[in-house]
């Protein structure tokens, strides 16, 4: 049950789906509003301002993309989490939804338990002000920027970027719950490597949802931590797939889960600001 009685707005023209979601989330302890037209969704967000919107894309008047664009362009509604719930399964549709500013994109038919978890995570992220990642619990956003800003007064540090590749493709095949399990497991393995070879002041957080950044006090520890991390992850990636798919899974670096790592140390500076620092680190990975 939700202790805070968050309000969810459902914008869905399929009355059976709308009624089912309405009843389900009320039982979960949420306040629920439901409308069947895009214009009504925009209007409700402006008057009632829900904590989260579950938004269909195919609507009788304006589509869900238009609804999302209008919510994101309005100061009052621009920060409301949006979860697209739609029959449109194409990669371009998903990318368009995420590019507009959707927080999640789930295709029909869907697992109601999975949707519940996505709603919970989106609300948790919003309530925490993106201080920590809702899946891994690691710092992100402001907390990462604060730690990076401290490097201007320090010497001998190094950054290590650990990027989990192709998680989006994995998610499309096996669902959000499975992809969250992968992200959580990867974070735990990196933390173990850091505890074994790092120092008390070392820092681990998210640069993006699938990019982990390690701030290391001693630049000389990069090689050992990199080796420990890569060894753990490379030995484990296949086990994230269902048993039936492991043997037939192609070793395709463009589609299969993989890890990319790169580093940057203080000698590459000075940097004008943390944006330049992060850009340089990411550029090193793309070279």
SULQUI-V468402 format. One record per residue. RES is the residue in three letters. SS is DSSP state (A for helix, B for strand, O for the rest). Layout:
# SULQUI-V468402
res->RES ss->SS
res->RES ss->SS
This chain:
# SULQUI-V468402
res->UNK ss->O
res->UNK ss->O
res->UNK ss->O
res->UNK ss->O
res->UNK ss->O
res->UNK ss->O
res->UNK ss->B
res->UNK ss->B
res->UNK ss->B
res->UNK ss->B
res->UNK ss->B
res->UNK ss->O
res->UNK ss->O
res->UNK ss->O
res->UNK ss->A
res->UNK ss->A
res->UNK ss->A
res->UNK ss->A
res->UNK ss->A
res->UNK ss->A
res->UNK ss->A
res->UNK ss->A
res->UNK ss->A
res->UNK ss->A
res->UNK ss->A
res->UNK ss->A
res->UNK ss->A
res->UNK ss->O
res->UNK ss->O
res->UNK ss->O
res->UNK ss->B
res->UNK ss->B
res->UNK ss->B
res->UNK ss->B
res->UNK ss->B
res->UNK ss->O
res->UNK ss->O
res->UNK ss->A
res->UNK ss->A
res->UNK ss->A
res->UNK ss->A
res->UNK ss->A
res->UNK ss->A
res->UNK ss->A
res->UNK ss->A
res->UNK ss->A
res->UNK ss->A
res->UNK ss->A
res->UNK ss->O
res->UNK ss->O
res->UNK ss->O
res->UNK ss->B
res->UNK ss->B
res->UNK ss->B
res->UNK ss->B
res->UNK ss->O
res->UNK ss->O
res->UNK ss->O
res->UNK ss->O
res->UNK ss->O
res->UNK ss->O
res->UNK ss->O
res->UNK ss->O
res->UNK ss->A
res->UNK ss->A
res->UNK ss->A
res->UNK ss->A
res->UNK ss->A
res->UNK ss->A
res->UNK ss->A
res->UNK ss->A
res->UNK ss->A
res->UNK ss->O
res->UNK ss->O
res->UNK ss->O
res->UNK ss->O
res->UNK ss->O
res->UNK ss->O
res->UNK ss->O
res->UNK ss->O
res->UNK ss->B
res->UNK ss->B
res->UNK ss->B
res->UNK ss->B
res->UNK ss->B
res->UNK ss->B
res->UNK ss->O
res->UNK ss->O
res->UNK ss->O
res->UNK ss->O
res->UNK ss->A
res->UNK ss->A
res->UNK ss->A
res->UNK ss->A
res->UNK ss->A
res->UNK ss->A
res->UNK ss->A
res->UNK ss->A
res->UNK ss->A
res->UNK ss->A
res->UNK ss->O
res->UNK ss->O
res->UNK ss->O
res->UNK ss->B
res->UNK ss->B
res->UNK ss->B
res->UNK ss->B
res->UNK ss->O
res->UNK ss->O
res->UNK ss->O
res->UNK ss->O
res->UNK ss->A
res->UNK ss->A
res->UNK ss->A
res->UNK ss->A
res->UNK ss->A
res->UNK ss->A
res->UNK ss->A
res->UNK ss->A
res->UNK ss->A
res->UNK ss->A
res->UNK ss->A
res->UNK ss->A
res->UNK ss->A
res->UNK ss->A
res->UNK ss->A
res->UNK ss->A
res->UNK ss->O
res->UNK ss->O
res->UNK ss->O
res->UNK ss->O
res->UNK ss->B
res->UNK ss->O
res->UNK ss->O
res->UNK ss->O
res->UNK ss->O
res->UNK ss->O
res->UNK ss->O
res->UNK ss->B
res->UNK ss->B
res->UNK ss->O
res->UNK ss->A
res->UNK ss->A
res->UNK ss->A
res->UNK ss->A
res->UNK ss->A
res->UNK ss->A
res->UNK ss->A
res->UNK ss->A
res->UNK ss->A
res->UNK ss->A
res->UNK ss->A
res->UNK ss->A
res->UNK ss->O
res->UNK ss->O
res->UNK ss->O
res->UNK ss->O
res->UNK ss->B
res->UNK ss->B
res->UNK ss->B
res->UNK ss->B
res->UNK ss->B
res->UNK ss->B
res->UNK ss->B
res->UNK ss->B
res->UNK ss->O
res->UNK ss->A
res->UNK ss->A
res->UNK ss->A
res->UNK ss->A
res->UNK ss->A
res->UNK ss->A
res->UNK ss->A
res->UNK ss->A
res->UNK ss->O
res->UNK ss->A
res->UNK ss->A
res->UNK ss->A
res->UNK ss->A
res->UNK ss->A
res->UNK ss->A
res->UNK ss->A
res->UNK ss->A
res->UNK ss->A
res->UNK ss->A
res->UNK ss->A
res->UNK ss->A
res->UNK ss->A
res->UNK ss->A
res->UNK ss->A
res->UNK ss->A
res->UNK ss->A
res->UNK ss->A
res->UNK ss->A
res->UNK ss->A
res->UNK ss->A
res->UNK ss->A
res->UNK ss->O
res->UNK ss->O
res->UNK ss->O
res->UNK ss->O
res->UNK ss->O
res->UNK ss->B
res->UNK ss->B
res->UNK ss->B
res->UNK ss->B
res->UNK ss->B
res->UNK ss->B
res->UNK ss->O
res->UNK ss->O
res->UNK ss->B
res->UNK ss->B
res->UNK ss->B
res->UNK ss->B
res->UNK ss->B
res->UNK ss->B
res->UNK ss->O
res->UNK ss->O
res->UNK ss->A
res->UNK ss->A
res->UNK ss->A
res->UNK ss->A
res->UNK ss->A
res->UNK ss->A
res->UNK ss->A
res->UNK ss->A
res->UNK ss->A
res->UNK ss->A
res->UNK ss->A
res->UNK ss->A
res->UNK ss->A
res->UNK ss->A
res->UNK ss->A
res->UNK ss->A
res->UNK ss->A
res->UNK ss->A
res->UNK ss->A
res->UNK ss->A
res->UNK ss->A
res->UNK ss->A
res->UNK ss->O
res->UNK ss->O
res->UNK ss->A
res->UNK ss->A
res->UNK ss->A
res->UNK ss->A
res->UNK ss->O
res->UNK ss->O
res->UNK ss->O
res->UNK ss->O
res->UNK ss->O
res->UNK ss->O
res->UNK ss->O
res->UNK ss->O
res->UNK ss->O
res->UNK ss->O
res->UNK ss->O
res->UNK ss->B
res->UNK ss->B
res->UNK ss->B
res->UNK ss->B
res->UNK ss->B
res->UNK ss->B
res->UNK ss->B
res->UNK ss->B
res->UNK ss->A
res->UNK ss->A
res->UNK ss->A
res->UNK ss->O
res->UNK ss->O
res->UNK ss->O
res->UNK ss->O
res->UNK ss->O
res->UNK ss->A
res->UNK ss->A
res->UNK ss->A
res->UNK ss->A
res->UNK ss->A
res->UNK ss->A
res->UNK ss->A
res->UNK ss->A
res->UNK ss->A
res->UNK ss->A
res->UNK ss->A
res->UNK ss->A
res->UNK ss->A
res->UNK ss->O
